[in-house]
Amino acid sequence: MIKNDGSGVRITYHSKERANERLSVKNTREFQRRVDLAFTRGKRAEDLNRSLDRKYLANRSTEDREAVAFNGVCYIFDRETALCVTVFALPHAFGRKYTKGKRRIPVFRGEWETVA
């Protein structure tokens, strides 16, 4: 779990630039609001039920970084300082069920592609 002293989540210049590039969020306040919501309401690997989603976030988490999924975006936070390091869009199949009604939804079972 991420330690936070209650002063809020900070963002890096790199994460702000990636949000502008990948999410088309140009306003710093809007991005700060999204990061705060992701930190408090986002799903971590241990919160997910589906094994593929859990494995995807666990592979992006390290001992000093934690991946959080929120609203179709993966936020990478530093565990010690609660600092948002970078952001990128989640894969299309993330969070989808295997079946929807009678129609089967194809699920990608290979290696997930990393957005650079």
Secondary structure as UniProt FT lines:
FT   STRAND          10..11
FT   HELIX           13..18
FT   HELIX           19..23
FT   HELIX           28..41
FT   HELIX           45..47
FT   HELIX           51..60
FT   STRAND          65..70
FT   TURN            71..72
FT   STRAND          73..78
FT   TURN            79..81
FT   STRAND          83..89
FT   TURN            92..95
FT   STRAND          99..100
FT   TURN            101..102
FT   STRAND          103..104
//
